[in-house]
Amino acid sequence: MPLLSSEINVLEKVCNKASKIIIRDFGEIEKLQVSKKGPGDFVTKTDKKVEQIIIEELEKARPGFNILAEEGGTAENKSEYTWIIDPIDGTTNFMHGIPHFAISIGLEKNGEVIAGIIFDPIKNEMFYAEKGRGAYLNNSRIRVSSRNNIADSIALTGGPAFAENNKQIFYEEYIAMSNQFHQVRKLGSAALDLAYVAAGRAEVFWHKNLKYWDIAAGIIIVKEAGGTISDFKGKTFDLSKNQLLATNSRIDQETTKILSSIA
């Protein structure tokens, strides 16, 4: 069993507490209160309730840290530390009764993600990592896949969203990747997609136009599992470029060649 830092211990306890609400509400999915944030963008009462619990618990454990959360629970405290929170990554799956979604919380220090946790409450799988200390699934160390042939590899992606302005480029990417990879799959949770790359369950995840709370925890987990995070051209990932590519570090060049060829 890994020796957990105080930050990971805090995150584990927060996730376990918040997940009880998610599991209970998932069992009564037909009673969910759902509202729209925008075209095709939904939020449930559970998202808001879980976010509130997470924020309350984190503020108790680490008073003064900044908070950036999906459903608006933001706090600017001028700290060097920021919690980045997605209470339910995969809300559409959740509201349709599909058991594939997760709590995702990252911890940033001076602009760099240094720790993160992704908890799938239905499968009871907790992925976590801290800078320089490796990545774990529950109590076992995880590493990216050793596959180095894209024809044998699985790539994960998502989108396009209902309100996406340029859907065509998503379709072109999907076709191009499908022509080269063994399988391309859309599972509906960017956080879990990144966790799956870290755990060696897939070799690649790529996506456009993601929010920081979708990916913050996943970035550190992939890196600590030996993976690579970049943009579609293999350059340093920059959130403002709206491109994220996570790989097992063995098929980077072939993947970026495919993605960068699409205008």
N, C-alpha and C positions, 0 to 999 in steps of 0.2 A: 504494500500500500504506500503511495507517495506521501511524503511529508508536505502537507498543504500549508501555504502561507495564510496569514490572517485574512488577506483579501479574498482568497478562494474560499476559505471557510465561511466568511460572511456571505458570499454569493451563493454557496451551497445551501445555507440555511434560508436565505431569502427565496430561492427557487423552490425549495421544498414547501415553504409556507404558501407561496402564491399558487403553486400547482394544485393545491387542494381545491381552490375555487374553480380552476380550469376543469379539473376532472369531474367535479360535481356538476358544473354547468354543461359539460359535454354529454353527460348522462341524461340531461333534460333539454336536448338541443332544440326540440320543437317549441320550447317556451322562450327561446332567446329573443331579446330585444335588439333589433338591428337598425342602424341608421346609416345614411350616406354621408361621406366626407366630400365626395366629388363624383363625377361620372364613373360608374363601375368600381368605386372605391368605398368599401364598407367598413364600419366599425361596430362591434357588439358591445353590449353593456359589460360583458366579461372583460374585454380589452381594457376598458376604463377602470374597472374595479381592480384588476390585477396590477395595472400600472400604479394605481394609488397605493396598494399594499407594498409593492416593490420600493417605491419612493419613500414611503414612511419608514420602512425597515432600514433602508440604506442611510437615510438621514439620521436615524438613531445610532447606527454603527459608525458612520463616518460624517459627523456634522461638518458642514462647511464646504463639502465637495460640490462642484457644479453638477447639474443634471441636464441631460438632453434626452427627452423621451418622445416617442412617436405620437402619443395622444395629447401632447401639449403640456405635460408636467415638467416644464423647464425652469431651472433655477441658475442664475448667474451670481456666483459668490466670489468671483475673482480668485478662485483656487487654481493651483497648477494641475489639479485632478478633476476629471469629469467622468461621470457615469453615463453611458450611452445605452438606452433601454428600449427594447421592443418587447412589449408584454406578451404578445402572441404573434410570432412570425409565421404566417400561413393562415391568416384569419379566414380566407375564403374556404380553405379545407375545413377549418374548425366549424364554420357556420353551416357547412354542407354535410357534416357528420363523417368527414374523412379523417382518420386518426393519424395525421401527419402534420405536426406543427410544433412550435417550440418557444420557450422563453429564451430571449437572447440579451445578455448584458455584457458590455465591454467597459473596461476601465482605461481611460486615457490619461497620460501624464505629459504635459507640455506638448500636446499635439501628436503624441505617439501612443498607440494602443499597447498596453503592457500586460494586460490580463483580460481574460474573457471566459464566459460560460454559456453554453447552449444546452438547455434541458428539454428533452422530449418527455413530457409527463405520462404519455400513454404507454410508451415502450420502456419507460423508466431508464432512459439513457442520458447520462450527463457527460457532455464533452467539455473539457476545460483546459486552459493553458495559462502559463505565465512566462513572461520573457526570460529566456535563459534556463527554464526549468522543464521543458518538454511539454507534450500534449498527452492528455489522458481521456479514456472513456471509462466512466465509473472508476475502478481502481487499477486499471491496466493501461500501460503505456501504449500509445498508438503512433503509427508512422504511415506515411503515404505509400501508395502502391509502388511496386517495383517494375510494373509493366512499362516497356519502352517502345511498343508498337501500337500506333493509333488504331490499326485494324482490329486489335484485340481489346481496345479500351472503351470505357463508357464515359460519355460527356453529359453533363447536366446543365440545364438552362431553365429559363422561365420567360414569361411574357409572350407577346406584347400585352400591355395593359389595355383595357377597353378604350381609354381615352388617349392612347399613344398616338402622336401626330404622324409618325412615319413607321407604320407597321411593316411596310414592304421589306425594309432592311433586316428586320427580325426574321422574316421568312427566308430571305436570301441566305442569311447566316445559318439558319437551321438546315436548309437544303445542302449547303456546302459542307457543313460538319457531318451531316448524315451520310454524305457520299464517301466520307473518309473513315469515320469511326464505326466501331462494331455496333454501338447503340447510342442514340441521343434520347434523353428522357427529361420530362418536365414533371417534377414532383410537387411543386407548389410552395416550397419554403426555401428561400435563399440561405437562411442561417443553417438549416439542416443539410443543404447541398454542400456548403463549405465544410461542415463537420464530416460529411461522408467522404469528401476528398481527403481530408486529414486522416480519416480512419482507413483509407485504402479501399473503400467501397466503390469509388469512381476515380477516374484519373484527371478529369477536367470539369471545371464549372466556369461558365462565362455568362455575362449579363450586362445589359445597358441600364442606365437611369435608375440605379438603386439608391435608396436613402442610407445614410450613415448607420442608422440603428439596425438596418437589415444585415449589415456585414461587419460591423466593428469587432464583435467577439470572434466571428469566423476567421478574420484576417490573422489574428495572433495564433489561433488554434492551428490553422494551416501552416503557418511559418514554423511553429514549434514542432510540428509533425514532419518537417523536412520538405514542405512544399514551397512553391513559388507564387507570389502575388505580383501581378503586373497589369498594364493595360493591354489592349489587343495587339499592340505592336511589340510587346515584350519590354516596354520601357517602364520606369518607375510608376507605380500606381498613384494616381492623383484623383481624388474624389470629384474634382471639378470637370474632369474629362468624361465622366459618365460611362466609363468602361472598366469592368473588372474581369480579370482572367486569373483563375487559380488552377495550378497544375501540380502534378507529382514531381516536377522538376526534371522529368526525363523526356517529355514530349513537347517541351516549350516551343522549340523552333518550328516544328511541323504545325502546331496549333496556331501560332501567331501568323504563320504564312497563309493559312486558310482564312483567318479572320481579317487580316490586314489587306487581303486582296479584294475585299468587299467595300465599295465606296460608302 
